[in-house]
Amino acid sequence: MSEELSLNINIKEPRWDQSTFMGRAKHFFMVTDPRNVLLSSETLEEARVTMENYRSGIAKPGLTEDELWRAKYIYDSAFHPDTGEKMFVIGRMSAQVPMNMSITGSMLTFYRTTPAVVFWQWVNQSFNAVVNYTNRSGDAPMTVNQLGVAYVSATTGAVVTALGLKSLASRLPPIASRFVPFAAVAAANCINIPFMRQRELKYGIPVMDENGNRLGESANAAKQAIVQVVVSRIGMAVPAMAIPPVIMNSLEKKAFLKRFPILNAPVQVGLVGLCLVFATPLCCALFPQKSSMSVSGLEENLQESIRQNSPNTTTVYFNKGL
């Protein structure tokens, strides 16, 4: 008979050491695995039940450690870490590669006309708005009005930025104009993410001590979290939007693509997808998911509260979002 599974495995934390880049990379390769999008509702529910039972000290007979970790990563890929609610499917990080390869490939292919730029930037920023809301930090809900204002502000700002950059690119060499979508996406991320997470900047996000005890909400922690997410998102876009244009600029001069121009878009989408498979988890791993901040960096009133209620705490922790 096989041994019973230990109930002392810490499934609150990732399987790999999150203090190292390699440990975080392994973790996010699991979380962002595109195959997770294809999992059925039954599989997701089974993983949720396995996780909740194990947290309660119950392990179903025959459950192995590998199966437990697999259930954890299925759960983490589909359920919000703070609220526990099932996330909208296209907003999950596991949907980043299939969704972004289609959208980014189209942006890089159809960049020459203003209507095309407006349409694909709007599609991209609408998708980003869904992702940013789905992967927000904290457990406080946004009202429909707040969400609507944030969405309109984010997408409008991003599209206007893209049009401005396109206008500047008209005076640059053709190869330079191919990089307009990347510059627009990088600038738009700096607009979209703060707008979609503006409630966090106003009211703060939950901060905890090392044992997970909630100490309060901090807007300063939210600022750090959002900056880290913006950097990661821009990093994700670099390989996918910088490498394919160079390759396509060369391929389009070859006889094959001149003979079969219809293959331009599929080839571009494929190149983007190949880049994203690696860029998405590696850039998510740039910063720990469980970010930290010195108590001295928090707001004065929160510092005072922590000094009174948890005097030995010098560092607080929070979910930075993705």
C-alpha positions in Angstrom: 0.0 0.0 0.0 1.2 3.5 -0.7 1.8 5.9 2.1 -0.8 8.5 3.0 0.0 12.0 1.8 1.5 14.3 4.4 -0.8 17.1 5.5 2.1 19.4 6.2 2.8 20.5 2.6 2.6 24.3 2.4 0.3 24.8 -0.6 -0.3 28.5 0.3 3.1 29.1 -1.4 4.3 28.1 -4.8 6.2 24.8 -5.2 9.5 26.5 -6.1 11.6 29.0 -4.1 10.2 32.4 -5.0 13.2 34.3 -3.8 15.1 33.3 -7.0 14.2 34.2 -10.6 14.5 30.5 -11.6 12.0 29.4 -9.0 9.6 32.1 -10.0 10.0 31.2 -13.7 9.1 27.6 -13.0 6.1 28.7 -11.1 4.8 31.0 -13.9 5.5 28.5 -16.6 2.9 26.4 -14.8 0.4 29.2 -14.1 0.6 30.6 -17.7 0.5 27.2 -19.4 -2.0 27.8 -22.4 -3.3 24.3 -22.0 -5.0 25.3 -18.8 -7.5 27.4 -20.8 -8.8 24.1 -22.3 -9.6 22.5 -18.9 -13.2 21.7 -18.3 -15.3 23.2 -15.5 -15.4 19.8 -13.9 -11.6 19.7 -13.8 -11.4 23.2 -12.3 -14.1 22.3 -9.7 -12.2 19.1 -8.8 -9.0 21.1 -8.3 -10.9 23.6 -6.1 -12.4 20.9 -3.9 -9.0 19.1 -3.6 -7.4 22.4 -2.5 -10.1 23.3 0.0 -10.2 19.9 1.5 -6.4 19.8 1.9 -6.4 23.2 3.6 -9.0 21.7 6.0 -6.7 18.7 6.7 -8.4 16.3 4.4 -6.6 14.4 1.6 -8.6 12.0 -0.5 -7.3 8.4 -0.5 -4.6 7.8 -3.0 -3.7 11.4 -3.6 0.0 11.9 -4.4 2.1 14.9 -3.8 2.5 15.5 -7.6 -1.3 15.3 -8.0 -1.7 17.8 -5.1 0.6 20.3 -6.8 -1.0 19.8 -10.1 -4.4 20.6 -8.5 -2.8 23.7 -6.9 -1.6 25.0 -10.2 -4.9 24.3 -12.0 -6.6 26.2 -9.1 -4.1 29.1 -9.2 -4.6 29.4 -13.0 -8.3 29.9 -12.8 -9.2 31.3 -9.3 -8.3 34.8 -8.0 -5.7 34.6 -5.1 -7.5 37.2 -3.0 -11.2 36.7 -3.6 -11.2 32.9 -4.5 -13.7 33.6 -7.3 -13.3 31.9 -10.7 -11.7 34.4 -13.1 -13.2 35.3 -16.5 -11.5 32.9 -19.0 -9.9 35.4 -21.3 -8.6 37.4 -18.3 -6.6 34.4 -16.9 -2.8 34.5 -17.4 -3.1 31.1 -19.1 -5.1 32.8 -21.9 -2.3 35.4 -22.4 -0.4 33.5 -25.1 -3.4 32.5 -27.4 -5.1 35.8 -27.0 -2.0 38.0 -27.4 -0.6 36.1 -30.3 -3.8 36.7 -32.2 -4.1 40.4 -31.3 -0.5 41.3 -31.4 0.0 39.4 -34.7 -2.9 41.4 -36.2 -1.5 44.7 -34.9 1.9 44.0 -36.5 0.3 42.9 -39.8 -2.4 45.7 -40.1 -0.5 48.8 -39.0 -0.4 50.9 -42.2 -3.9 52.6 -42.1 -5.4 54.7 -39.4 -8.7 52.7 -39.2 -6.7 49.5 -38.7 -4.5 51.1 -36.0 -7.6 52.4 -34.1 -9.5 49.1 -34.4 -6.6 46.8 -33.3 -5.5 49.2 -30.5 -9.1 49.3 -29.2 -9.3 45.4 -29.3 -5.9 45.1 -27.6 -6.7 47.7 -24.9 -10.2 46.2 -24.3 -8.5 42.8 -23.8 -5.9 44.4 -21.5 -8.6 46.0 -19.5 -10.2 42.6 -18.9 -6.8 41.1 -17.9 -6.0 44.1 -15.6 -9.3 43.9 -13.9 -9.3 40.1 -13.6 -5.8 40.1 -12.1 -6.1 43.1 -9.9 -4.8 43.0 -6.3 -7.1 43.0 -3.3 -10.6 41.8 -2.7 -12.6 45.0 -2.8 -15.2 45.1 -5.7 -15.5 47.8 -8.3 -18.9 49.2 -9.1 -20.2 49.1 -12.7 -19.8 52.8 -12.9 -16.2 52.7 -11.7 -15.4 49.9 -14.1 -17.0 51.8 -17.0 -15.1 55.0 -16.4 -11.8 53.1 -16.0 -12.4 51.2 -19.2 -13.3 54.3 -21.3 -10.3 56.3 -19.8 -7.9 53.4 -20.4 -8.9 52.5 -24.0 -9.3 56.2 -25.1 -5.9 57.1 -23.7 -4.2 54.1 -25.3 -5.8 54.6 -28.8 -4.9 58.4 -28.8 -1.3 57.5 -27.9 -1.2 55.0 -30.7 -2.4 57.5 -33.3 0.1 60.1 -32.1 2.9 57.6 -32.5 1.7 56.6 -35.9 1.7 60.2 -37.0 5.3 60.5 -35.9 6.3 57.3 -37.6 5.1 58.5 -41.0 8.3 60.5 -41.2 10.5 57.5 -40.3 11.9 54.7 -42.5 9.5 51.7 -43.2 11.3 49.4 -40.7 10.8 52.0 -38.0 7.1 52.2 -38.6 6.8 48.5 -37.9 7.8 49.2 -34.3 4.9 51.7 -33.8 2.6 49.0 -32.4 5.2 48.1 -29.7 5.8 51.8 -28.7 2.0 52.2 -28.6 1.5 49.1 -26.4 4.3 50.1 -24.1 2.9 53.6 -23.6 -0.7 52.3 -23.4 0.2 49.9 -20.6 1.4 52.9 -18.6 -2.1 54.3 -19.0 -4.4 51.2 -19.0 -3.1 49.4 -15.9 -3.2 52.4 -13.5 -6.7 53.4 -14.8 -8.1 49.8 -14.5 -6.6 49.6 -11.0 -7.3 53.1 -9.9 -9.4 52.0 -7.0 -6.3 50.4 -5.5 -4.4 53.7 -5.9 -7.2 55.5 -4.1 -8.1 53.1 -1.3 -5.0 50.8 -1.1 -4.5 47.1 -1.2 -4.4 44.6 1.7 -1.0 44.2 3.3 -0.1 41.3 5.6 2.6 40.3 8.0 4.8 37.2 7.3 2.1 34.9 8.8 -0.6 36.2 6.5 -2.4 38.4 9.1 -4.0 41.4 7.6 -2.6 44.7 8.8 -4.5 47.2 6.8 -4.7 48.7 3.3 -1.9 50.7 1.7 -2.0 53.0 -1.4 1.8 53.1 -1.4 1.9 49.3 -1.7 -0.5 49.6 -4.6 1.8 52.1 -6.4 4.7 49.7 -6.1 2.6 46.7 -7.2 1.3 48.6 -10.3 4.8 49.8 -11.3 6.0 46.2 -11.2 3.1 45.0 -13.3 3.6 47.7 -15.9 7.3 46.8 -16.2 6.5 43.1 -16.5 3.8 43.8 -19.2 6.1 45.9 -21.3 8.8 43.2 -20.9 6.3 40.7 -22.2 5.7 42.8 -25.3 9.4 43.4 -26.2 10.2 40.0 -27.8 6.7 39.5 -29.3 6.6 43.0 -30.9 10.3 43.6 -31.6 11.6 40.3 -33.0 8.8 39.4 -35.6 8.9 42.8 -37.4 12.6 42.3 -38.1 12.1 38.8 -39.4 9.0 39.8 -41.4 10.7 42.8 -42.9 13.3 40.3 -44.3 10.8 37.6 -45.3 8.5 40.0 -47.2 11.4 40.6 -49.6 11.6 36.9 -50.4 9.9 35.3 -53.4 7.8 33.0 -51.2 5.8 35.6 -49.4 5.6 37.7 -52.5 4.0 34.8 -54.2 1.7 33.9 -51.2 1.0 37.2 -49.4 -2.0 35.6 -47.7 0.5 33.8 -45.5 1.8 37.1 -44.1 -0.6 37.2 -41.1 -0.4 33.5 -40.1 3.4 33.6 -40.2 3.4 36.8 -38.1 0.9 35.3 -35.6 3.0 32.2 -35.3 6.2 34.1 -34.6 4.5 36.2 -32.0 3.1 33.1 -30.3 6.5 31.5 -30.2 7.9 34.6 -28.5 5.0 34.8 -26.0 5.3 31.2 -24.9 8.6 32.2 -23.2 8.2 35.9 -22.6 4.9 35.7 -20.7 6.2 33.4 -17.8 9.7 34.9 -17.8 8.4 38.5 -17.5 5.8 37.5 -14.9 8.8 36.2 -12.9 10.7 39.5 -12.9 9.1 40.3 -9.5 7.7 38.0 -6.8 3.9 37.6 -6.9 4.0 38.1 -3.1 5.7 41.4 -3.1 7.1 43.1 0.0 7.7 46.6 1.4 9.3 48.0 4.5 6.9 49.3 7.1 8.7 52.7 6.8 7.5 53.0 3.2 3.8 52.8 4.2 1.5 55.7 5.0 2.0 57.4 8.4 -1.3 56.3 9.9 -0.7 52.7 8.8 2.8 52.7 10.2 1.4 53.9 13.5 -1.3 51.2 13.5 1.3 48.5 12.8 3.6 49.8 15.6 0.8 49.5 18.1 -0.8 46.2 17.0 2.2 44.3 15.5 5.4 46.0 16.9 7.8 43.2 15.7 6.7 43.6 12.0 9.3 45.4 9.9 8.2 44.2 6.4 4.7 43.8 5.0 3.6 41.6 2.1 0.9 41.9 -0.6 -0.3 40.4 -3.8 1.0 42.6 -6.6 -1.4 41.3 -9.2 -0.3 40.2 -12.7 
